[in-house]
Amino acid sequence: MPAYDFVCESCHNEFEVWGTVEEYTKGLVHKCPFCGAKNIEQKLDSFTIMSGKKRGSGGPSCCGPNSGSGCCG
């Protein structure tokens, strides 16, 4: 189940909500759990994708902001 990061525009608290993709598309969060304000924004962070395929070093292959050249080949 994915986690979604949010920030409240009123009190500036950041919080995480776990939910299915279906729950997310239906509106997972409606208000800030700290102050109750309804003006919340989803916080988008960088991410890394891991696959189960083995690469030359024997570890999993990856694609992300810090991956080297040829990583996702």
N, C-alpha and C positions, 0 to 999 in steps of 0.2 A: 504494500500500500504506500503510495507516494506521500511525501510531506510537502506542504506548501508554506512558504514564508510570507508574512504580511507585516506591514508597518501602519500604525495609526497616524493619520495626519494631524490629529488634535493633540494627543499626549506623547507622540513620537515613540511609543513602546513598540518593540518588535516581538512578534509571536509566531509560533509554528502550529499548523493545523494538519492533522493526518486525515486522509480520506481517499476514497476511490475516485477514479477519473469521472465516473458517472455522478458521484456526489458533487465533485468540483464543478461540473458543467451545469448542475442544477442550482448552484449557489451555496457553496460550502460555508462561507462566513458572511454574516450580515452586520456584525458590530464588533467593536473592540472589546476583548474580555477584561481589560483593565479599567477603561473609563466609560464604556458603553456607546461611544461615538460611532456613527455609521459611515464616516468618511475614512475608509481604509483602502490601502493600495497593496497589490501583490508586489513583493520584492523579488526581482529576478537576479539570480546569482549565476556564476559560471558553473559548469558541470563537466564531468568526465564520463565517457561511455566505455564500459569494459565489455569485452566479448570473451567467450569461452575458448577461442582459438589460441593455440600456442604460437609464439614467435620464436625467433632464433635463440633468445636467452632462456627459453623454457617457461617464461612467465606469460601471463595473458597479454594480448595486444590491447592498446588503448588509443583513444582519440580525445584530445582535450586541449585546453589553452596552453599547457606546458609540454605537450608531446613533441618529440623531435621530428625531423623530416622523415618521410616514408613510413610513419607509424600507421597510417590508415590506408596503406596500399593494398 
